[in-house]
Amino acid sequence: MHDKRHRVAVSLALAVLPLAFAASFAADDEDACVVRRVHEEVAELRKRPWLGGELEVAEHDGPRQIRVAHLFPNGPLATAGVKVNDVILAVSGAELSTTSLTPAGVSAGDGLPGLQHGLPVALRTRRDGAEEELQVVPTRLADLALPDALGLKILRDQGWFRDGELTSELTAAADDCLVKAARGLLPDLRQDPWLGLDASHLLETEEGSDYHVRRLYPEGPLAVAGVQEGDVILAIDRIDFSTMPFRRAQVVIRQVLGGLRPGRSLHLRLRRGDSELEVELTPPILRGYPLVGILGSRLLRRAKIFYD
């Protein structure tokens, strides 16, 4: 009887093995597909002239207008003096028309005609009723802007992002592994608290034992609370990073950022120059353009593209 039960158990195990291997291969194939698709999208994005902004076809308060909805810090548009909510009227003397554009929005690199890397273009803009002529020089996509550009392209292509926010329905007709990976990440991201800082935005100092903030989202909670780019993070809550090796600190801070909970306050100890300061804040829920960048960041990490 014992031998019979043993034979049955072995037979069942052998029957299950092909299914397990098939599932493993399917998962590997799916992951390889996502990696390949991310690399394809990144290669395409790097070919395009980049202005460091996101445009929307706005239909509020009058006729349709091409409005600057989002700017990347230190990007070409921001450097030229363009502000969020400015209206783009003309490029190189050619009046822009919204008839061929949709209210869903258009990326700044694709939506304006005649852009080439390194060649200045004249923009005529309007802000608070006053028009202004500005010179903007398109560049290649900056590494730090890659998460935003990738996340935004996926969301725009699927019609999941309108008027600076995710749409309520995340439906997709195309059976694209990258689209499915993004859709799988979005439900959790929509519930995540947000500091306005990603672990990839930290940079090792010369001493090798500290690390400082390389980039902050200008309207993010940390920036609003008074944290500045260049500040050295010494501790978060009771976790002291001042003597922790940099690579270990990056892992730990990713865990800290991933473990944030809505409504829970956070205490930071920082060093700025020769002074130490403390900041306390309650992170809000991740939404809008910051969510776009975090989505792109997650997909880039999955593809093992390190942009920091």
C-alpha positions as CSV (number, residue, x, y, z in Angstrom):
1,M,0.0,0.0,0.0
2,H,2.8,2.3,0.9
3,D,4.6,1.6,-2.5
4,K,1.3,2.3,-4.3
5,R,0.8,5.7,-2.6
6,H,4.4,6.5,-3.2
7,R,4.1,5.7,-7.0
8,V,0.9,7.8,-7.1
9,A,2.7,10.8,-5.5
10,V,5.6,10.5,-7.8
11,S,3.3,10.3,-10.8
12,L,1.4,13.4,-9.7
13,A,4.7,15.2,-9.2
14,L,6.0,14.3,-12.6
15,A,2.7,15.4,-14.1
16,V,2.9,18.8,-12.4
17,L,6.5,19.4,-13.4
18,P,5.8,20.2,-17.1
19,L,3.2,22.7,-16.0
20,A,5.6,24.3,-13.5
21,F,8.3,24.5,-16.2
22,A,5.8,25.9,-18.7
23,A,4.8,28.6,-16.2
24,S,8.4,29.5,-15.5
25,F,9.2,29.7,-19.2
26,A,6.1,31.8,-19.7
27,A,7.1,34.2,-17.0
28,D,10.7,34.4,-18.4
29,D,9.3,35.1,-21.9
30,E,7.0,37.8,-20.5
31,D,9.9,39.4,-18.6
32,A,12.1,39.2,-21.7
33,C,9.4,40.8,-23.7
34,V,9.0,43.7,-21.3
35,V,12.8,44.3,-21.3
36,R,12.9,44.2,-25.1
37,R,10.0,46.6,-25.4
38,V,11.4,49.1,-22.8
39,H,14.7,49.2,-24.7
40,E,12.8,49.8,-28.0
41,E,10.8,52.6,-26.5
42,V,13.9,54.2,-24.9
43,A,15.8,54.0,-28.2
44,E,12.9,55.7,-30.0
45,L,12.6,58.4,-27.3
46,R,16.3,59.2,-27.5
47,K,16.0,59.9,-31.2
48,R,13.4,62.7,-30.8
49,P,14.1,66.3,-30.1
50,W,13.3,67.1,-26.5
51,L,12.0,70.3,-25.1
52,G,11.5,69.2,-21.5
53,G,7.8,69.8,-21.3
54,E,4.3,68.3,-21.8
55,L,1.7,70.1,-23.8
56,E,-2.1,69.8,-23.6
57,V,-4.9,70.9,-25.9
58,A,-6.9,72.8,-23.3
59,E,-10.6,73.5,-23.8
60,H,-11.2,75.5,-20.6
61,D,-12.3,79.1,-20.6
62,G,-12.6,79.8,-24.3
63,P,-11.3,78.3,-27.5
64,R,-9.0,75.3,-27.7
65,Q,-5.4,76.3,-27.0
66,I,-2.0,74.5,-26.8
67,R,-1.0,74.9,-23.1
68,V,2.1,74.0,-21.3
69,A,0.9,71.4,-18.7
70,H,4.1,70.2,-17.2
71,L,7.8,71.3,-17.3
72,F,10.9,69.3,-16.5
73,P,13.3,71.2,-14.2
74,N,16.3,72.6,-16.2
75,G,14.8,71.4,-19.5
76,P,15.0,73.6,-22.6
77,L,11.5,75.1,-22.1
78,A,12.1,75.9,-18.5
79,T,15.6,77.3,-19.2
80,A,14.1,79.6,-21.9
81,G,11.7,81.1,-19.4
82,V,8.5,79.2,-20.3
83,K,6.1,78.6,-17.4
84,V,3.4,76.0,-16.7
85,N,0.0,77.2,-18.1
86,D,1.7,79.4,-20.8
87,V,-0.1,79.1,-24.2
88,I,2.1,78.2,-27.2
89,L,0.8,80.4,-30.1
90,A,3.5,79.9,-32.9
91,V,6.7,78.1,-33.7
92,S,9.3,79.8,-35.9
93,G,6.5,82.2,-37.1
94,A,4.0,79.4,-38.0
95,E,0.7,79.7,-36.1
96,L,-0.2,76.5,-34.4
97,S,-3.6,74.9,-34.9
98,T,-5.3,72.6,-32.5
99,T,-7.5,71.0,-35.2
100,S,-5.1,68.1,-35.7
101,L,-4.5,67.6,-32.0
102,T,-6.6,65.8,-29.5
103,P,-7.6,67.0,-26.0
104,A,-5.7,64.0,-24.6
105,G,-2.5,66.0,-25.1
106,V,0.7,65.8,-27.1
107,S,4.3,65.6,-26.1
108,A,6.4,68.7,-26.6
109,G,8.8,66.9,-28.8
110,D,6.2,65.5,-31.1
111,G,3.5,68.2,-31.1
112,L,5.6,71.1,-32.4
113,P,6.7,71.2,-36.0
114,G,10.2,71.6,-37.4
115,L,12.1,70.6,-34.3
116,Q,15.7,69.4,-34.6
117,H,18.4,68.6,-32.1
118,G,20.5,71.7,-31.3
119,L,18.8,74.1,-33.6
120,P,17.1,77.1,-31.9
121,V,13.5,77.7,-32.6
122,A,11.4,80.8,-31.9
123,L,8.3,80.3,-29.7
124,R,5.6,82.9,-29.4
125,T,3.8,82.4,-26.1
126,R,1.1,84.1,-24.1
127,R,0.9,84.4,-20.3
128,D,-1.8,86.4,-18.5
129,G,-2.8,88.1,-21.8
130,A,0.7,89.3,-22.7
131,E,2.6,87.7,-25.6
132,E,6.3,87.0,-25.6
133,E,8.9,85.7,-28.1
134,L,11.4,83.1,-26.7
135,Q,14.3,81.1,-28.2
136,V,14.3,77.4,-27.3
137,V,17.0,74.9,-28.2
138,P,15.7,71.3,-28.4
139,T,18.2,68.7,-27.1
140,R,18.3,65.0,-26.8
141,L,16.3,63.5,-24.0
142,A,18.1,64.0,-20.6
143,D,18.8,60.8,-18.6
144,L,16.9,62.1,-15.6
145,A,13.8,62.8,-17.8
146,L,13.7,59.3,-19.2
147,P,11.3,57.9,-16.5
148,D,8.8,60.8,-17.2
149,A,9.1,60.4,-20.9
150,L,8.7,56.6,-20.9
151,G,5.8,56.6,-18.5
152,L,4.0,59.4,-20.3
153,K,4.4,57.8,-23.7
154,I,2.8,54.6,-22.6
155,L,-0.1,56.3,-20.8
156,R,-0.7,58.7,-23.7
157,D,-0.6,55.9,-26.3
158,Q,-3.3,54.0,-24.4
159,G,-5.4,57.1,-23.6
160,W,-4.9,56.5,-19.9
161,F,-3.8,60.1,-19.1
162,R,-5.8,63.2,-19.6
163,D,-5.8,66.7,-18.2
164,G,-2.8,65.8,-15.9
165,E,-4.5,62.8,-14.3
166,L,-5.0,59.1,-14.9
167,T,-8.3,58.2,-16.5
168,S,-10.7,56.0,-14.4
169,E,-10.7,53.1,-16.8
170,L,-7.4,51.4,-17.8
171,T,-8.6,49.5,-20.8
172,A,-6.2,48.4,-23.6
173,A,-7.0,46.8,-26.9
174,A,-3.4,46.0,-27.8
175,D,-1.9,42.8,-26.4
176,D,1.4,44.4,-25.6
177,C,3.6,43.0,-22.8
178,L,4.8,46.5,-21.9
179,V,1.3,47.8,-21.7
180,K,0.2,44.9,-19.6
181,A,3.2,45.4,-17.3
182,A,2.3,49.1,-16.9
183,R,-1.3,48.3,-16.2
184,G,-0.3,45.9,-13.6
185,L,1.8,48.5,-11.7
186,L,-0.8,51.3,-11.9
187,P,-3.4,50.2,-9.3
188,D,-0.8,50.1,-6.5
189,L,0.9,53.3,-7.6
190,R,-2.5,55.1,-7.4
191,Q,-2.6,54.3,-3.7
192,D,1.1,55.0,-2.9
193,P,2.1,57.9,-0.7
194,W,4.6,60.2,-2.3
195,L,7.6,62.3,-1.0
196,G,8.7,63.9,-4.3
197,L,11.9,61.9,-4.2
198,D,13.0,58.6,-5.8
199,A,15.9,56.6,-4.6
200,S,17.6,57.1,-8.0
201,H,17.6,60.8,-7.3
202,L,20.3,60.3,-4.6
203,L,24.0,60.8,-5.3
204,E,27.0,59.6,-3.4
205,T,29.2,62.2,-1.9
206,E,33.0,62.3,-2.2
207,E,33.4,60.8,1.3
208,G,31.4,57.8,0.3
209,S,29.6,57.5,3.6
210,D,26.9,60.1,3.0
211,Y,24.5,60.7,0.1
212,H,22.7,63.8,-0.9
213,V,19.5,64.7,-2.8
214,R,20.3,65.0,-6.5
215,R,16.8,65.9,-7.7
216,L,13.5,66.9,-6.2
217,Y,10.2,67.3,-7.8
218,P,9.7,71.1,-7.5
219,E,6.1,70.8,-6.2
220,G,6.7,67.6,-4.3
221,P,6.1,67.3,-0.5
222,L,9.8,67.4,0.4
223,A,10.5,70.5,-1.6
224,V,7.4,72.2,-0.1
225,A,8.6,71.2,3.4
226,G,11.9,73.0,2.7
227,V,14.3,70.2,1.6
228,Q,16.7,71.4,-1.1
229,E,18.7,69.6,-3.7
230,G,22.2,69.0,-2.3
231,D,20.9,68.4,1.3
232,V,22.6,65.3,2.8
233,I,20.1,62.8,4.3
234,L,21.3,61.6,7.7
235,A,18.3,59.8,9.0
236,I,14.7,58.9,8.2
237,D,12.6,58.3,11.3
238,R,14.9,56.2,13.5
239,I,17.0,54.8,10.6
240,D,20.5,56.5,10.7
241,F,22.2,56.6,7.3
242,S,25.2,58.7,8.4
243,T,27.5,55.7,8.8
244,M,25.8,53.3,6.4
245,P,27.6,52.4,3.2
246,F,26.1,54.1,0.2
247,R,24.8,51.1,-1.7
248,R,23.3,49.7,1.5
249,A,21.7,53.0,2.1
250,Q,20.1,53.0,-1.3
251,V,18.5,49.6,-0.7
252,V,17.3,50.7,2.7
253,I,15.8,54.0,1.5
254,R,14.0,52.2,-1.3
255,Q,12.5,50.0,1.4
256,V,11.5,53.0,3.4
257,L,10.0,54.8,0.5
258,G,8.1,51.6,-0.5
259,G,6.8,51.2,3.1
260,L,5.2,54.6,3.4
261,R,1.6,54.6,4.5
262,P,-1.2,57.2,3.8
263,G,-1.6,59.6,6.7
264,R,1.6,58.5,8.5
265,S,4.0,61.3,9.3
266,L,7.7,61.0,8.5
267,H,10.7,62.6,10.3
268,L,13.9,63.4,8.4
269,R,17.3,64.7,9.7
270,L,19.4,66.5,7.2
271,R,22.7,68.3,6.8
272,R,23.0,71.5,4.8
273,G,26.5,72.9,4.7
274,D,27.6,73.0,8.4
275,S,24.1,72.9,9.8
276,E,21.7,70.1,10.6
277,L,18.0,70.5,10.3
278,E,14.9,68.4,10.9
279,V,11.8,68.1,8.7
280,E,8.5,66.4,9.4
281,L,5.7,65.9,6.9
282,T,2.8,63.6,5.9
283,P,3.2,62.3,2.4
284,P,0.1,62.7,0.1
285,I,-1.1,60.1,-2.3
286,L,0.9,59.8,-5.6
287,R,-1.0,61.3,-8.5
288,G,-0.6,63.3,-11.7
289,Y,2.7,63.8,-13.5
290,P,4.8,62.4,-10.5
291,L,2.9,59.1,-10.9
292,V,3.9,59.1,-14.6
293,G,7.6,59.4,-13.7
294,I,7.5,56.7,-11.0
295,L,5.8,54.3,-13.4
296,G,8.6,54.9,-16.0
297,S,11.2,54.5,-13.2
298,R,9.7,51.1,-12.2
299,L,9.7,49.9,-15.8
300,L,13.3,51.1,-16.4
301,R,14.5,49.2,-13.3
302,R,12.7,46.1,-14.6
303,A,14.6,46.4,-17.8
304,K,17.9,47.1,-15.8
305,I,18.3,50.5,-17.4
306,F,20.0,52.6,-14.8
307,Y,19.5,56.3,-15.5
308,D,20.9,57.8,-12.4
